[in-house]
Amino acid sequence: MDEKLIEELINRYINVSFSVTKSGENLIKGIIGDFITYDQQYTLRYIYLHKRCTSTELAEVFQVKKSAITAIINRLTEKELIKRTRDESDRRVIYLTLTDKGIEYYSKAEKNIQNLVKTFITSFDEQEIVSFIETYEKLNNILTNIKDCQLEE
């Protein structure tokens, strides 16, 4: 591939990636309001989908330091959206689960987020969106492999 074309594609990718990420975050922020942050919403989503997890697991999945997860967990606990439960067989392990209030809050927000995503996904025909998602998943795998290779070095 021509170097000039590669440079142009790189610039287009960086610009659209930034714009889509920021626009998406702002639209979701408009849905969830000021009660919780974007990162807190995704934390609730992860816990909801996995039923329970540890803060170490969250730090790995979100690729952040454990201290960042601890701050998120503390705030969600203060808002009574999640609870901490010690493992019966190993008291050092603390599981995070959603409270009833957390499930209710998450479910309402998720329904609104699903409706938002539906408004733009339905602007594509089925093959376009399937192709886009498959390409996006491929990009995610490439980025994950790069990250894993860097960690091994």
Helices and strands as residue ranges (DSSP letters): H 3-32, H 38-50, H 55-62, H 66-78, E 82-86, E 94-98, H 100-121, H 126-152
